[in-house]
């Protein structure tokens, strides 16, 4: 439980800015600009209305086309 509180405290001070919603490699997701200035994509694998996997990409070389 302590780890959860640590993550919540960190997220309060390091908020992401939503850039846009869309599809990422065929999955619903979104692009955010992180507090450190890097772009990030988050894709959600959804089965039967539930999120079964979350895929996060922060590699600047792979996200260069989004800049």
C-alpha positions in Angstrom: 0.0 0.0 0.0 2.9 2.3 0.7 4.1 2.0 -2.9 0.6 3.1 -4.1 0.8 6.2 -2.0 4.3 7.0 -3.3 3.1 6.7 -6.9 0.0 8.9 -6.2 2.2 11.6 -4.6 4.6 11.5 -7.6 1.8 11.8 -10.1 0.4 14.9 -8.3 3.7 16.7 -9.0 4.4 15.3 -12.4 1.2 15.7 -14.4 0.8 14.7 -18.0 -0.8 17.0 -20.6 -3.1 15.2 -23.0 -2.2 15.8 -26.6 -4.8 13.7 -28.4 -6.8 10.5 -28.4 -6.5 8.0 -31.2 -5.5 4.6 -32.3 -2.0 3.3 -31.6 -1.0 0.2 -33.5 -4.7 -0.5 -33.9 -5.5 -0.1 -30.2 -7.4 2.7 -28.6 -5.1 5.1 -26.8 -3.7 8.5 -26.3 -0.6 10.7 -26.6 0.6 12.7 -23.7 3.3 15.3 -23.1 5.0 14.3 -19.9 6.3 16.6 -17.2 9.9 15.9 -18.4 9.0 17.2 -21.9 8.9 13.8 -23.6 6.0 12.5 -25.6 4.5 9.2 -24.5 1.9 7.0 -26.1 -0.4 4.7 -24.1 -2.4 2.0 -25.9 -5.1 0.0 -24.2 -5.9 -3.6 -25.0 -9.6 -4.1 -24.2 -11.4 -7.5 -24.1 -15.0 -7.9 -23.1 -15.1 -4.2 -21.9 -12.1 -4.6 -19.6 -8.6 -3.4 -20.0 -6.4 -6.4 -20.2 -3.1 -4.8 -21.1 -1.5 -1.3 -21.2 1.3 -0.6 -23.6 3.4 2.5 -23.0 6.0 3.9 -25.4 8.5 6.7 -24.5 11.3 5.9 -26.9 12.0 9.3 -28.6 13.4 7.6 -31.7 10.1 5.7 -32.2 8.0 8.8 -31.4 9.9 11.3 -33.5 7.1 11.4 -36.2 4.8 12.8 -33.5 6.8 15.9 -32.9 
